[in-house]
């Protein structure tokens, strides 16, 4: 059976770029790949079995033998979705190629239907890639924002596949701008994110064992933004599954401020006045954690990220704030309408909201090595109210020896911002990849990474799109 991408809406208001775009159907698999479609209960032919490895717990599964598992091959063969990483890559980024192996696409049982990939209209979709030349390791990832399972194909998958790692990624159980409709009570959609990562990690480890004849010697977790939150949560709650983790500007969820629920409202209140030159509003922006150097990006973030980030996450965790509305009132001005998210003050909300957040919260009590990287010019999740805070949580919990934290001078939240702001920000993707390499050297060869620090701006002429020295 041909593996063909159907037309699919790609929505990700929470991260990186405005993603309300439409993907066209990708080309069919080329003659260099053999693709088979099978359910977990179907009888496989000998030819099909060569390209399919049973994934424990999967309700549906497609296997394909590919000449290249990296995006250099999967774009052409239709085994990825370019729109899923739209806005996450800087112009001029170079990717590896030429990794032969098997790709498995499927889904676990789930009742929600926000993910339209493959025409399945079924959530808890996953992708597993098994290179022919395996180094004995596995990397698991969850997507940033509200994206789907292919979102990390450039950021993480290409890099680790080229090193011989098997790779597995999940859509984390729900996608798109209405994730808050999934689940029975506030917070259920985000709680499912964590459960689906655990589910995939267990299944992928067993799949790797079936395919290669032994369990992975090392299992690493990697991710960015919402995916970074997943890395932290897994190392705190399921360290038995992982060797270590690496994360880029992870979302912060804690019962107390600061957390993701009170970062954006301050900007939504102050920015409209700051844009008119109100000095007091500018000071409010700075006090809320938005550095003065990020001012050129404020309008873009106001129009594209702050408002949907706040409304979607607030509706998921605190739906009672705006009464019977669904995800509030877009771009309402502070003080103008009841239930306006610009007026949202997390500290003033009822105890039930705090209890919901506690169920999802991070503690800093990691049990495996973790490397965190974040840019100093992150204007979506300001570093002083996210990465800096989590680093202190880890230190206060007595786990500082397991953590390295690199503050990248000039780094921003989405590499797509390098194009409109080339003289202001630097991309973060190569820093995440450098951090991954440092993590594997740390856990596998005992090579301690550099001490946590603020990494200075790169020297003029440095290729910051493809390199990053920690």
C-alpha positions as CSV (number, residue, x, y, z in Angstrom):
1,X,0.0,0.0,0.0
2,X,1.2,3.5,-0.8
3,X,2.0,5.7,2.2
4,X,0.5,9.1,1.1
5,X,0.0,12.2,3.2
6,X,-3.6,13.5,2.9
7,X,-4.5,17.2,3.0
8,X,-4.3,18.1,6.7
9,X,-4.7,21.3,8.7
10,X,-1.7,22.1,10.9
11,X,-2.5,24.3,13.8
12,X,0.0,25.3,16.5
13,X,-0.8,28.6,18.1
14,X,1.1,27.8,21.2
15,X,4.6,27.6,19.7
16,X,7.0,29.1,17.4
17,X,5.0,30.4,14.5
18,X,1.5,30.8,13.2
19,X,0.7,27.5,11.8
20,X,-2.8,27.7,10.4
21,X,-1.6,26.3,7.1
22,X,-2.6,23.4,4.8
23,X,-0.3,20.7,3.6
24,X,-0.8,19.1,0.2
25,X,-0.6,15.4,-0.2
26,X,2.9,14.1,-0.4
27,X,4.2,11.9,-3.1
28,X,4.0,8.2,-2.8
29,X,6.8,6.1,-1.6
30,X,9.5,5.8,-4.2
31,X,11.0,2.5,-5.6
32,X,13.6,2.6,-2.9
33,X,11.1,2.0,-0.1
34,X,8.6,-0.9,0.5
35,X,5.6,0.2,2.3
36,X,3.0,-2.0,3.9
37,X,-0.2,-1.2,5.9
38,X,-1.4,-3.6,8.5
39,X,-3.3,-3.6,11.7
40,X,-1.8,-5.2,14.8
41,X,-4.2,-8.1,14.4
42,X,-3.8,-8.6,10.6
43,X,-1.9,-11.5,9.1
44,X,1.3,-10.2,7.5
45,X,2.9,-11.6,4.3
46,X,6.7,-12.5,4.5
47,X,7.5,-9.4,2.5
48,X,5.3,-7.2,4.7
49,X,6.9,-8.6,7.9
50,X,10.3,-7.4,6.8
51,X,9.0,-3.8,7.0
52,X,6.8,-4.1,10.1
53,X,7.8,-4.6,13.7
54,X,4.9,-5.1,16.2
55,X,4.5,-2.2,18.5
56,X,3.0,-3.4,21.9
57,X,-0.4,-1.8,22.6
58,X,-0.7,-0.2,19.1
59,X,-4.2,-0.4,17.7
60,X,-3.1,0.4,14.1
61,X,0.3,0.2,12.4
62,X,1.9,0.9,9.1
63,X,5.5,-0.2,8.3
64,X,7.8,1.0,5.6
65,X,11.3,0.1,4.5
66,X,12.9,3.4,3.6
67,X,16.2,4.2,1.8
68,X,16.4,7.3,4.0
69,X,14.7,7.9,7.4
70,X,15.9,11.5,7.6
71,X,13.9,14.4,6.2
72,X,16.1,14.3,3.1
73,X,14.3,11.1,2.2
74,X,11.0,11.3,4.1
75,X,9.9,14.5,2.5
76,X,10.1,13.0,-0.9
77,X,8.6,9.6,0.1
78,X,5.7,11.1,2.1
79,X,6.8,9.8,5.5
80,X,6.8,13.2,7.3
81,X,4.9,16.5,7.2
82,X,7.0,19.6,6.5
83,X,4.2,21.8,7.9
84,X,4.6,20.1,11.3
85,X,7.9,21.9,11.8
86,X,6.9,25.2,10.1
87,X,8.5,28.1,11.9
88,X,11.0,26.0,13.8
89,X,14.0,26.2,11.4
90,X,16.3,29.1,10.4
91,X,17.2,29.6,6.8
92,X,20.4,27.9,5.8
93,X,20.1,25.0,8.3
94,X,21.9,21.9,7.1
95,X,20.5,18.4,7.8
96,X,22.1,15.0,7.5
97,X,20.9,12.3,5.1
98,X,21.3,8.7,4.1
99,X,20.0,6.7,7.0
100,X,18.4,3.5,5.8
101,X,15.9,1.6,7.9
102,X,12.3,1.0,8.9
103,X,9.6,3.6,9.8
104,X,6.6,2.6,11.8
105,X,3.5,4.8,11.9
106,X,0.5,4.0,14.0
107,X,-1.7,4.9,17.0
108,X,-2.6,3.7,20.4
109,X,-6.3,3.3,21.5
110,X,-7.8,6.8,22.2
111,X,-11.2,8.3,22.0
112,X,-10.2,11.8,20.7
113,X,-9.9,12.7,17.1
114,X,-7.9,15.9,16.7
115,X,-5.0,14.5,14.7
116,X,-5.9,14.1,11.0
117,X,-2.6,12.7,9.8
118,X,-3.0,9.8,7.3
119,X,-6.7,10.4,7.2
120,X,-7.0,8.5,10.5
121,X,-8.7,11.2,12.5
122,X,-7.3,9.5,15.6
123,X,-5.1,10.8,18.4
124,X,-2.2,9.2,20.2
125,X,-0.4,8.7,16.8
126,X,3.3,7.9,16.9
127,X,6.2,7.4,14.6
128,X,9.1,5.0,15.3
129,X,12.3,4.9,13.2
130,X,14.7,2.0,13.3
131,X,18.0,2.6,11.4
132,X,19.7,-0.4,9.9
133,X,23.0,0.6,11.5
134,X,21.9,0.9,15.2
135,X,24.2,2.2,17.9
136,X,22.2,0.6,20.7
137,X,20.3,3.7,21.9
138,X,16.8,5.1,21.7
139,X,15.6,8.8,21.7
140,X,12.0,9.6,22.6
141,X,10.4,13.0,21.9
142,X,7.1,14.8,22.3
143,X,6.2,17.8,20.1
144,X,6.4,21.5,21.0
145,X,3.1,23.4,21.3
146,X,0.0,21.9,19.7
147,X,1.9,20.1,16.9
148,X,1.9,16.5,15.9
149,X,4.4,13.6,15.9
150,X,6.6,14.9,13.0
151,X,7.3,18.3,14.6
152,X,10.8,17.3,15.8
153,X,11.9,15.6,12.6
154,X,14.4,18.4,11.8
155,X,15.1,19.5,15.3
156,X,15.8,16.1,16.8
157,X,15.1,13.1,14.6
158,X,17.6,13.8,11.8
159,X,20.5,14.5,14.2
160,X,20.0,11.3,16.3
161,X,19.3,9.0,13.4
162,X,22.5,10.1,11.8
163,X,24.3,8.9,14.9
164,X,22.6,5.5,14.8
165,X,19.9,6.0,17.4
166,X,16.4,4.6,17.1
167,X,13.8,7.4,17.4
168,X,10.2,7.5,18.6
169,X,7.8,10.5,18.8
170,X,4.2,10.9,19.9
171,X,1.6,13.6,19.2
172,X,1.1,13.4,23.0
173,X,-2.6,12.5,22.8
174,X,-4.2,15.7,21.5
175,X,-3.4,18.4,18.9
176,X,-4.6,21.7,17.6
177,X,-6.1,24.8,19.2
178,X,-8.9,22.9,21.0
179,X,-7.0,20.5,23.2
180,X,-9.1,21.6,26.2
181,X,-12.0,19.6,24.8
182,X,-10.1,16.4,25.5
183,X,-10.7,14.8,28.9
184,X,-13.4,15.0,31.5
185,X,-11.9,17.5,34.0
186,X,-9.6,20.5,33.8
187,X,-6.0,19.5,33.2
188,X,-6.8,16.1,31.7
189,X,-5.4,17.0,28.2
190,X,-2.0,18.0,29.6
191,X,-1.9,15.0,32.0
192,X,-2.5,12.9,28.9
193,X,0.7,14.4,27.4
194,X,2.8,12.8,30.1
195,X,0.9,9.5,30.0
196,X,1.3,9.2,26.2
197,X,5.1,9.8,26.4
198,X,5.4,7.1,29.1
199,X,3.3,4.8,27.0
200,X,5.4,5.3,23.9
201,X,8.7,5.0,25.7
202,X,7.7,1.6,27.1
203,X,6.4,0.4,23.7
204,X,9.3,1.8,21.8
205,X,11.9,0.1,24.1
206,X,10.1,-3.3,23.5
207,X,9.8,-2.6,19.8
208,X,13.6,-1.9,19.6
209,X,14.2,-5.1,21.5
210,X,12.1,-7.1,19.1
211,X,13.8,-5.6,16.1
212,X,17.4,-5.7,17.1
213,X,17.3,-8.6,19.6
214,X,18.2,-6.6,22.7
215,X,16.9,-3.7,24.8
216,X,18.4,-0.3,24.2
217,X,21.5,0.3,26.3
218,X,20.5,4.0,26.7
219,X,17.1,5.7,26.4
220,X,17.1,9.5,26.1
221,X,14.2,12.0,26.3
222,X,14.4,15.2,24.2
223,X,12.0,18.1,23.5
224,X,11.4,21.8,23.2
225,X,8.8,24.1,24.8
226,X,5.8,21.8,25.7
227,X,8.1,19.0,24.7
228,X,10.7,20.4,27.2
229,X,8.1,20.2,29.9
230,X,7.6,16.6,29.0
231,X,11.3,15.9,29.4
232,X,11.4,17.4,32.9
233,X,8.2,15.6,34.0
234,X,9.5,12.2,32.8
235,X,12.9,12.5,34.5
236,X,11.1,13.5,37.7
237,X,8.4,10.8,37.6
238,X,9.7,7.9,35.5
239,X,13.5,7.9,35.8
240,X,13.6,4.1,35.5
241,X,12.8,4.5,31.8
242,X,15.6,6.9,30.9
243,X,19.3,7.4,30.9
244,X,18.9,11.2,30.7
245,X,17.2,14.1,29.0
246,X,17.8,17.3,27.1
247,X,15.3,20.1,26.8
248,X,14.9,23.5,25.2
249,X,12.9,26.3,26.8
250,X,10.4,24.0,28.5
251,X,7.0,25.2,29.7
252,X,6.9,25.8,33.4
253,X,4.0,24.5,35.4
254,X,4.2,24.9,39.2
255,X,1.5,25.6,41.8
256,X,3.0,29.0,42.5
257,X,3.9,32.0,40.4
258,X,5.7,32.2,38.0
259,X,4.2,29.6,35.7
260,X,2.8,29.5,32.2
261,X,-0.6,30.8,33.3
262,X,0.7,34.2,34.5
263,X,3.4,35.0,32.0
264,X,1.4,36.0,29.0
265,X,-1.4,38.0,30.8
266,X,1.1,40.6,32.0
267,X,2.2,41.2,28.3
268,X,-1.5,41.2,27.1
269,X,-2.2,44.0,29.7
270,X,0.8,46.1,29.1
271,X,1.8,45.7,25.5
272,X,-1.0,47.7,23.8
273,X,-0.2,50.7,26.0
274,X,3.6,50.1,25.5
275,X,3.1,50.1,21.8
276,X,1.7,53.7,22.1
277,X,4.8,54.7,24.0
278,X,3.5,54.6,27.6
279,X,6.6,54.6,29.8
280,X,4.8,53.0,32.7
281,X,3.6,50.1,30.4
282,X,7.2,49.6,29.2
283,X,8.3,49.2,32.8
284,X,5.5,46.7,33.3
285,X,6.8,44.6,30.4
286,X,10.3,44.7,31.8
287,X,9.1,43.7,35.2
288,X,7.1,40.8,33.8
289,X,10.4,39.4,32.4
290,X,10.4,40.6,28.8
291,X,13.9,42.1,28.2
292,X,14.2,45.5,26.6
293,X,16.2,43.9,23.8
294,X,13.1,41.9,22.8
295,X,11.0,45.0,22.1
296,X,11.3,44.7,18.3
297,X,9.6,41.2,18.6
298,X,6.7,42.2,20.9
299,X,4.2,43.1,18.1
300,X,4.8,39.8,16.4
301,X,4.4,37.9,19.7
302,X,1.3,39.9,20.6
303,X,-0.4,39.1,17.3
304,X,0.7,35.5,17.1
305,X,1.6,33.8,20.4
306,X,0.8,35.5,23.7
307,X,-3.0,35.7,23.2
308,X,-3.5,32.1,22.0
309,X,-1.0,30.7,24.5
310,X,-2.8,32.2,27.4
311,X,-6.4,31.5,26.2
312,X,-5.7,27.8,25.3
313,X,-3.7,26.9,28.4
314,X,-6.0,28.8,30.7
315,X,-9.1,27.2,29.2
316,X,-7.5,23.8,29.7
317,X,-6.6,24.4,33.4
318,X,-9.1,27.0,34.5
319,X,-12.2,26.9,32.2
320,X,-14.4,28.5,34.8
321,X,-12.7,31.9,34.5
322,X,-14.6,33.0,31.4
323,X,-17.9,31.3,32.3
324,X,-19.5,29.4,29.4
325,X,-17.2,30.8,26.7
326,X,-14.7,28.5,25.0
327,X,-11.1,29.8,25.3
328,X,-12.1,33.4,26.1
329,X,-12.2,36.5,23.9
330,X,-9.3,36.9,21.4
331,X,-7.4,40.2,21.9
332,X,-9.7,41.8,24.4
333,X,-8.3,44.8,26.1
334,X,-7.7,44.8,29.8
335,X,-10.7,46.0,31.9
336,X,-13.2,46.0,29.0
337,X,-15.0,42.6,29.3
338,X,-15.7,40.1,32.0
339,X,-13.5,37.0,31.5
340,X,-10.9,38.8,29.5
341,X,-7.6,36.9,29.7
342,X,-5.7,40.1,29.8
343,X,-7.1,40.6,33.3
344,X,-6.3,37.0,34.4
345,X,-4.4,36.9,37.7
346,X,-3.4,33.3,38.6
347,X,-2.8,34.1,42.3
348,X,-6.4,35.3,42.7
349,X,-8.0,32.2,41.3
350,X,-9.8,29.7,43.5
351,X,-8.0,26.8,45.2
352,X,-9.4,24.3,42.7
353,X,-7.3,25.9,40.0
354,X,-4.2,25.5,42.1
355,X,-5.1,21.9,42.7
356,X,-5.4,21.3,39.0
357,X,-2.0,22.8,38.4
358,X,-0.5,20.7,41.3
359,X,-1.6,17.6,39.4
360,X,0.5,18.7,36.4
361,X,3.3,20.4,38.2
362,X,7.1,20.0,38.0
363,X,9.1,19.8,41.2
364,X,12.7,20.0,40.1
365,X,13.4,16.5,41.7
366,X,15.0,15.0,38.6
367,X,16.5,11.5,39.0
368,X,18.5,11.4,35.8
369,X,21.0,13.8,34.2
370,X,19.3,16.7,32.4
371,X,20.6,19.5,30.2
372,X,18.5,22.6,29.7
373,X,19.1,25.3,27.2
374,X,17.2,28.5,26.7
375,X,17.7,31.8,24.9
376,X,18.1,35.1,26.8
377,X,15.8,36.8,24.2
378,X,12.9,34.3,24.5
379,X,9.9,36.5,24.2
380,X,7.3,33.8,24.6
381,X,8.5,32.1,27.8
382,X,10.8,34.8,29.3
383,X,13.9,33.1,30.7
384,X,13.8,34.8,34.1
385,X,10.3,33.3,34.6
386,X,10.9,29.9,33.2
387,X,14.4,28.4,32.7
388,X,16.0,30.4,35.5
389,X,13.1,29.3,37.8
390,X,13.4,25.6,37.0
391,X,17.1,25.6,37.4
392,X,16.7,27.0,40.9
393,X,14.0,24.3,41.6
394,X,16.5,21.6,40.6
395,X,19.2,23.2,42.8
396,X,16.8,23.6,45.8
397,X,15.8,20.0,45.5
398,X,19.4,18.8,45.9
399,X,19.7,17.6,42.4
400,X,22.0,20.3,41.0
401,X,24.8,17.7,40.3
402,X,22.4,16.1,37.7
403,X,21.7,19.3,35.9
404,X,23.4,21.6,33.5
405,X,21.7,24.9,32.4
406,X,23.0,27.0,29.5
407,X,21.6,30.4,28.9
408,X,22.3,31.3,25.3
409,X,22.9,35.0,24.7
410,X,20.6,36.2,21.9
411,X,18.7,33.0,21.6
412,X,15.0,33.2,21.0
413,X,12.0,30.8,21.2
414,X,11.5,29.9,17.5
415,X,14.2,29.7,14.9
416,X,11.8,31.0,12.3
417,X,12.2,34.4,14.0
418,X,15.8,34.6,12.7
419,X,14.6,35.5,9.3
420,X,12.6,38.6,10.2
421,X,15.1,39.6,13.0
422,X,18.5,38.5,11.7
423,X,20.5,41.1,13.6
424,X,18.7,40.5,16.9
425,X,18.4,36.8,17.6
426,X,20.3,33.6,17.0
427,X,18.7,30.1,16.4
428,X,18.5,27.6,19.2
429,X,18.3,24.3,17.3
430,X,22.1,23.8,17.0
431,X,22.3,24.5,20.8
432,X,19.8,21.7,21.5
433,X,21.8,19.3,19.4
434,X,25.1,20.3,21.0
435,X,23.4,19.7,24.4
436,X,22.3,16.3,23.3
437,X,25.8,15.4,22.3
438,X,27.1,16.7,25.6
439,X,24.5,14.6,27.4
440,X,25.5,11.3,25.6
441,X,29.1,12.0,26.4
442,X,28.2,12.7,30.0
443,X,26.1,9.6,30.5
444,X,28.0,7.2,28.2
445,X,31.6,8.2,28.6
446,X,31.8,10.1,31.9
447,X,32.8,13.3,30.2
448,X,31.3,16.0,32.4
449,X,29.7,18.9,30.4
450,X,30.8,22.5,31.0
451,X,29.5,24.1,34.2
452,X,26.1,25.8,33.9
453,X,26.6,29.3,32.5
454,X,25.4,32.1,30.3
455,X,27.0,31.4,26.9
456,X,28.3,34.7,25.4
457,X,27.3,35.9,22.0
458,X,29.0,34.1,19.1
459,X,32.0,35.7,17.5
460,X,31.3,37.6,14.2
461,X,31.3,35.2,11.2
462,X,30.3,32.2,13.3
463,X,27.7,29.9,11.6
464,X,25.1,30.1,14.3
465,X,22.5,28.4,12.1
466,X,24.4,25.1,12.2
467,X,26.8,25.4,15.2
468,X,26.6,26.2,18.9
469,X,29.4,25.9,21.4
470,X,28.2,25.4,25.0
